[in-house]
């Protein structure tokens, strides 16, 4: 029996698309950014710093940047680039947690035109809600995304964590216990925690914390809910504790984070 490939069911939802020239001030968007991104560099160059590697952005390549992965950036002169911001469904994002995607691949002759078509159709769809525009930019974006998928097969040993990761994503506003998660995999609690940490490099508790703060960050950008409402929604009855955790992980207070990305998110990337 062939292994099922979950990426066949990927649901990709674009939130923004643009063509922008950036310069030295561009590093302001290199912080705790809650969206996945793809880039096509038309001219110029820049660097994006991740925890374990550095992406050298330059013409001739297209790039995939996972959400919350960038810790710094550098653009000493000018860089003109197409960019896409998007969400992925829970299953796909869970698999990408286990199977690292390619972060850059060689650009093909038609890639610039594809990015241009996505940009034009997505931004036109705000005035023209016709189905063909939505299908055009969605299918083209999924094609680009497919180029970054890992080459290796889905290992049953790692894939068995997918139900756990999905459960976490779907219950971030509840109190998730280690007992609940270990029960999903029919494992002893201690053994589950140790195995999880071995695969992901952090404990289940720390993983949940990072996911919860990431979801709260997205809500700060996309909604007008107060910081208190968001904190309570994600189970933080003590608002000041939420403040401390949020600032420790993102480097900003919730209010500053909201102002920062609402000011910049819709003008450049």
Order of alpha helices (4+ residues) and beta strands (2+ residues): beta-beta-beta-beta-beta-beta-alpha-beta-alpha-alpha-alpha-alpha-alpha-alpha-alpha-alpha-alpha-alpha
